[in-house]
């Protein structure tokens, strides 16, 4: 995503969107991926499937800011006949490509998706095979079934206009919103989440610390990772200081999807067909996911506001999301203000890393102020001001 400040005051008509663009995530040559994955598949395919061939069909570059996602067509022999399947490879980014996160626990993502598929009817793509060592193509990856569907765009964001969701009717948008919240409620209803998904608990913090304390420690460590070699962010540090001083009371622990937003869902007929992107999954209070869902839309709305675009102000409003979730889950949500501050800070760190990656790939010049790459900077400032941070 371009820095919206570049467009303010330009000759672009305020009713027009910026031109579409793609963000580079990797500098790797994928030319040998198909051959190497085919060789690896010979060691993991079930008995009776032989002679695999792999064709790299495409990558996904309009959504997701972190992992590489590659679409593969795999052909094999089974029962004397050639059969074809379509799969998606989720690949951890190379260290040289400025990854968004400090680490990519592909095994944890794989296991989380496997368990969700077994324990719920939430439409998670079935995971197939995992290569956790990074010896085949240079990074760990796993393969999952390809799911057909439409996804609300991140680049350029869906609320910029000229796309299937923006052009949908009010009833269609309502259906999408309600069913997306329902999927999150079903994830939160998995019993014994702290035990079943204990491997997702933050490793930061001290033994015995509350989950939110450890979650916040993980975010501070992520921020320190993001600013290595850069100037520090006064806004992020204001936020972290306030968060540490105003921790909410512990509440029920659930499976948190983490990156719980509509840009990570494939839709068919405005209903979820595939719930994707589990690299931020954790265990913690349900408010983490509901705030992220609402705040992610606010981030995009803040950008359309700066560009004087109409946006989608009646979509994913907090009161509506809260009412739907509480009706479906039978559980009242707590105050979301702490979680909104937390997610405003996390979005800032995401933008710092994606901005640093754009600098790395020559897409933008190095700014004099690292906070200028935070596309939601006015929203971050407003969120901090509202709580007196």
LOKE-740943 format. One record per residue (C-alpha): residue in one letter; residue number from 0; x, y, z. Coordinates in steps of 0.1 Angstrom, whole numbers, m for minus. Each point is the difference from the previous one (the first is absolute). Layout:
N
 res   n     X     Y     Z
   A NUM     X     Y     Z
...
REM end
This chain:
389
 res   n     X     Y     Z
   X   0     0     0     0
   X   1    13    34    m9
   X   2     4    27    26
   X   3   m33    19    m2
   X   4    18    33     7
   X   5    15    m2   m35
   X   6   m35     5   m15
   X   7   m12    29    21
   X   8     2    32   m19
   X   9     9   m17   m33
   X  10   m18     5   m33
   X  11   m20   m32     5
   X  12   m37     6     2
   X  13   m12    m7    35
   X  14   m27   m24   m13
   X  15    26   m22   m17
   X  16    20   m28    15
   X  17    37    m4    m4
   X  18    11   m25   m26
   X  19     2   m36    10
   X  20    34   m12    11
   X  21    17   m32    12
   X  22    23    m1    30
   X  23    31   m22    m2
   X  24     4   m25    28
   X  25    29   m21   m12
   X  26    32     4   m20
   X  27     3   m38    m5
   X  28     1   m17   m34
   X  29   m28   m25     1
   X  30    11   m16   m33
   X  31    12   m32    17
   X  32   m28    m2    25
   X  33   m22   m23   m21
   X  34    28   m26    m5
   X  35    11     0    36
   X  36   m35    m3    13
   X  37    m7   m29   m24
   X  38    31   m18    13
   X  39   m11     6    36
   X  40   m35   m12    m7
   X  41    13   m34   m10
   X  42    10    m4    36
   X  43   m33    11    16
   X  44   m28   m10   m23
   X  45   m23   m29    12
   X  46     7   m34   m13
   X  47   m14    m5   m35
   X  48     7    35   m12
   X  49    31     2   m21
   X  50    19    21   m26
   X  51   m11    34    12
   X  52     4    30   m22
   X  53    m4    36    13
   X  54    m9    31   m20
   X  55     2    34    17
   X  56   m31    17   m11
   X  57     0    33    18
   X  58     6    19    32
   X  59   m24    22    20
   X  60    11    36     1
   X  61   m32    20     7
   X  62    m3   m12    36
   X  63    22    m9    29
   X  64    30    20    12
   X  65    22   m27    12
   X  66     4   m36   m12
   X  67     4   m10   m36
   X  68   m30   m19   m14
   X  69     4   m20   m32
   X  70   m26   m19   m20
   X  71    11   m34   m13
   X  72   m15   m25   m23
   X  73    12   m35     9
   X  74    m4   m31   m23
   X  75     6   m35    11
   X  76    m7   m36   m10
   X  77   m25   m20    20
   X  78   m17   m32    m9
   X  79    17     1   m34
   X  80   m15    35    m8
   X  81    14    35     1
   X  82   m19    21    25
   X  83     2    38     7
   X  84    m4    20    31
   X  85     3    37     8
   X  86    18    11    31
   X  87    14    30    17
   X  88    35     2    15
   X  89     4    22    31
   X  90    36    10     1
   X  91    19    17    28
   X  92    19    31   m13
   X  93    37     0    m3
   X  94    20    20    26
   X  95    14    22   m28
   X  96   m34    11   m11
   X  97    m9    20    31
   X  98   m26   m23    16
   X  99   m28    17    19
   X 100     3   m23    30
   X 101    29   m11    21
   X 102    m7   m36    m6
   X 103   m23   m22   m21
   X 104   m11   m31    18
   X 105   m14   m19   m30
   X 106    m5   m31    21
   X 107   m22    19    24
   X 108   m21    15   m29
   X 109    m3   m35   m15
   X 110   m11   m16    32
   X 111   m25    28     8
   X 112   m16    m3   m34
   X 113    m1   m38     3
   X 114   m17     2    34
   X 115   m25    26   m10
   X 116   m10   m21   m30
   X 117    m5   m30    23
   X 118   m18    18    29
   X 119   m23    24   m18
   X 120   m19     6   m33
   X 121    19    32    m6
   X 122    12    m2   m36
   X 123    37    m4     4
   X 124    19   m14   m30
   X 125    11   m35     7
   X 126    38    m1     6
   X 127    19   m28   m17
   X 128    37    m1     3
   X 129    26    20    19
   X 130    37     6    m6
   X 131    11    17    33
   X 132    38     1    m5
   X 133     4    22   m30
   X 134    23   m24   m18
   X 135   m22    m4   m32
   X 136    m5    36   m12
   X 137    20    20    25
   X 138   m29     7    24
   X 139   m25   m22    19
   X 140   m33    m4   m17
   X 141   m32   m21     1
   X 142   m26    m9   m26
   X 143   m37     3     4
   X 144   m30    m5   m23
   X 145    m8    29   m23
   X 146   m34    16     7
   X 147   m19    19   m26
   X 148   m15    33    11
   X 149     3    38     0
   X 150    20    19    25
   X 151    m4    37    10
   X 152    31    17   m13
   X 153    28    14    22
   X 154    18    17   m29
   X 155   m17    22    m8
   X 156   m24    m4    30
   X 157   m35   m12    m7
   X 158   m15    33    13
   X 159    17    20   m27
   X 160   m27   m10   m24
   X 161    m2   m18   m34
   X 162    m2   m36    14
   X 163   m26   m26     7
   X 164    m4     8    37
   X 165    m2    37    m4
   X 166   m26    m4   m28
   X 167   m21   m25    20
   X 168   m34     8    14
   X 169    m6     9    36
   X 170   m16   m34     6
   X 171    30   m18   m16
   X 172    25    19    22
   X 173   m21    m7    30
   X 174     0   m37    m8
   X 175    38     0    m4
   X 176     5    19    33
   X 177   m24   m23    20
   X 178    15   m32   m13
   X 179    35    12     5
   X 180    m7     7    37
   X 181   m17   m34     3
   X 182    32   m17   m12
   X 183    19    18    28
   X 184   m26    m9    25
   X 185     4   m37   m10
   X 186    37     2     4
   X 187    m4    14    35
   X 188   m24   m28     9
   X 189    26   m27    m3
   X 190     2   m15    36
   X 191    32    m2    20
   X 192    18    24   m23
   X 193    28     7    25
   X 194     9   m37     0
   X 195    m8    m9   m36
   X 196    19    29   m14
   X 197    25     5    28
   X 198    28    m1   m26
   X 199   m12    35   m11
   X 200     6    16    34
   X 201    25    29    m2
   X 202    35   m11    10
   X 203     9    35    12
   X 204    m5    11    35
   X 205     6   m19    32
   X 206   m16   m33    10
   X 207   m32     6    18
   X 208    m7    34   m16
   X 209   m35     5   m13
   X 210    m5    m7   m37
   X 211    m5    37    m8
   X 212    32     9    18
   X 213    19   m25   m21
   X 214   m19    11   m32
   X 215    10    36     7
   X 216    36   m11     6
   X 217     0   m18   m34
   X 218   m12    32   m17
   X 219    27    21    17
   X 220    26   m25   m12
   X 221   m15     2   m35
   X 222     3    38     1
   X 223    36    m2    11
   X 224     6   m23   m29
   X 225   m18    24   m24
   X 226    21    31    10
   X 227    34   m17    m1
   X 228    22    24   m18
   X 229   m27    26    m3
   X 230   m12    29    22
   X 231   m25   m10    26
   X 232   m36    10    m2
   X 233   m13    24    28
   X 234   m36    m9    m9
   X 235     5   m37     4
   X 236    19     4    32
   X 237   m28    22    14
   X 238   m24   m27    m9
   X 239    21   m28    16
   X 240     5    20    32
   X 241   m38     6     3
   X 242    m8   m36    m7
   X 243    24   m13    26
   X 244   m16    23    26
   X 245   m36    m8    m8
   X 246    m2   m37    m5
   X 247   m36   m13     2
   X 248   m11   m27    24
   X 249     6   m36   m11
   X 250   m29   m16   m19
   X 251    m8   m33   m16
   X 252    27   m14   m22
   X 253   m11    m9   m36
   X 254    18    m8   m33
   X 255     7    34   m16
   X 256     3    m1   m38
   X 257    23    30     4
   X 258    m3    16   m34
   X 259   m38     0     2
   X 260   m10    22   m29
   X 261   m21    m5   m31
   X 262    31     4   m23
   X 263    10   m34    13
   X 264   m32   m18   m10
   X 265   m10   m14   m34
   X 266   m37     5    m7
   X 267   m26   m17   m21
   X 268   m34    16    m3
   X 269    12    24    28
   X 270     5   m29    24
   X 271    34   m12    13
   X 272    14   m28   m22
   X 273    36     0    14
   X 274    14    16    32
   X 275    37     7    m7
   X 276    32    14    15
   X 277     6   m14    34
   X 278    35    13     7
   X 279   m13    23    28
   X 280   m20   m27    17
   X 281     2    m1    38
   X 282   m20    m8    31
   X 283   m15    29    20
   X 284   m31    20     5
   X 285   m27     1   m27
   X 286     2    38    m1
   X 287    34    m3   m19
   X 288   m18   m13   m31
   X 289   m30    22     1
   X 290    20    31     4
   X 291    23   m10   m28
   X 292   m30    m6   m23
   X 293   m14    34     7
   X 294    33    19     2
   X 295    13   m14   m33
   X 296   m30    16   m18
   X 297     6    32    19
   X 298    36     0   m13
   X 299   m12    m2   m36
   X 300   m27    26     7
   X 301    25    24    14
   X 302    20    m2   m33
   X 303   m31     6   m21
   X 304    m7    30    22
   X 305    34    15    m7
   X 306    m5    m6   m37
   X 307   m35    15     1
   X 308   m16   m32   m13
   X 309   m34   m11    12
   X 310    11   m32    16
   X 311   m24   m24    18
   X 312    m9    17    33
   X 313   m31   m21     6
   X 314    19   m33    m2
   X 315    16   m19    30
   X 316   m11    26    25
   X 317     9   m10    36
   X 318   m35     1    14
   X 319   m13   m23   m28
   X 320    29   m24     3
   X 321    m4    m2    37
   X 322   m37    m6    m2
   X 323     4   m28   m25
   X 324    27   m17    19
   X 325   m17     2    33
   X 326   m32   m14   m15
   X 327    18   m29   m17
   X 328    24    m9    28
   X 329   m22     7    30
   X 330    29    19    16
   X 331     3    37     7
   X 332    31    17   m12
   X 333    20    22    23
   X 334    11    36    m7
   X 335    20     0   m33
   X 336    19    32     6
   X 337    32   m17    13
   X 338    m1   m24   m29
   X 339    m4    28   m25
   X 340    31    17    13
   X 341    18   m33    m1
   X 342   m10    m6   m36
   X 343     8    36   m10
   X 344    35    m7    13
   X 345     2   m33   m18
   X 346   m11    15   m33
   X 347    27    26     5
   X 348    26   m27     3
   X 349   m13   m18   m31
   X 350     2    32   m20
   X 351    35     6    13
   X 352    11   m34   m13
   X 353   m18     2   m33
   X 354    14    35    m5
   X 355    35   m12     7
   X 356    m6   m28   m25
   X 357   m11    26   m26
   X 358    32    19     6
   X 359    20   m33    m3
   X 360   m16    m7   m34
   X 361     3    36   m13
   X 362   m37     7     0
   X 363     3    31    22
   X 364    28    22    12
   X 365    12    m3    36
   X 366   m21    26    19
   X 367    15    24    25
   X 368   m27   m10    25
   X 369    m8   m37     4
   X 370   m35     9    12
   X 371    m8    14   m35
   X 372    m3   m36   m13
   X 373   m29    m6    25
   X 374   m29     4   m23
   X 375   m24     3    29
   X 376    21    25    19
   X 377   m29    25     6
   X 378   m22   m29    13
   X 379    28   m12    22
   X 380     4    36    15
   X 381   m37     3     4
   X 382    m3   m34    18
   X 383    28     9    24
   X 384   m14    34     7
   X 385   m35   m14     7
   X 386    14   m22    29
   X 387    24    27    12
   X 388    31   m19   m10
REM end
